[in-house]
């Protein structure tokens, strides 16, 4: 074999191996492409593209990485493509103002399709605000004043004794009047927020759906929740936005802390069949 033929063969084999390696890396990518984050005066502008016409909702997550990369992940908002005002270019954006000036943040998105399949993106590059934003994280949160709920199992109520929970001020969150207080509950891997009319007394039987019955439930805390609707169709949600979570705990009537509570409604026993109809009647 001639020297030129050998060189050509080596070059061909190298190219083939390189292409195989590239194909492997592309197919092995775990996460979707990261969102774009733009620094504005007092907020971050998070932008991305709808990955599919089957997308039901998009959840935005935030992490403060000023001091470390394993800080708690915060929920920012959930967007609904069906309620978006503009969908022609298949992109979306969201302004996040729940941030502290001169601290670094990064974001990722989670896409949930109509079948319940959830896929997330890579983290964005960390960025920080040079101006605007609040000076202290606590200003963005509900102030619980270290109060605790007392749980009354017979009536399945939570009651706040000896104080009140205060919402953030309009100085910290300009549109805080548009937010409603919401409690965040968890059982197993299910975590959901529920808006409440008042914080002093909460009827859990009336508040929580049947999925939360007969399970060990944890109260994670309280948030502010704002729902934005489509301007043309006010019955269709555009997005839901949240303030940062403030932790809350529960104690029993004796004053002992309860890590979980359990809703066990009392029902009567099944009665005896007294009907007339048979399945093979005409």
ABEGO torsion letter per residue (X at the ends): XBAAAAAAAAAAAAAAAAAAAAAAAAAABABBBBBBBBBBBGBBBBBBBBABAABABBBBBBBBAAABAABBBBBABBBBAAABABAAAGBBBBBBABBBBGBBBBBBBBBBBAAGBBBBBBBBBBBBBABEEBABAAAABBBAGGBBBBBBAAAGBBBBBGEBBBBBBAAABAAAAABBBBBBBBBEABBBBBBBABAABBBAAAABBAAABGBBBBBAEBBBBBBBBBAABAABBABBBBBBBBBBBBBBAAGBBBABBBBBBBBBBBBBBABABBAABX
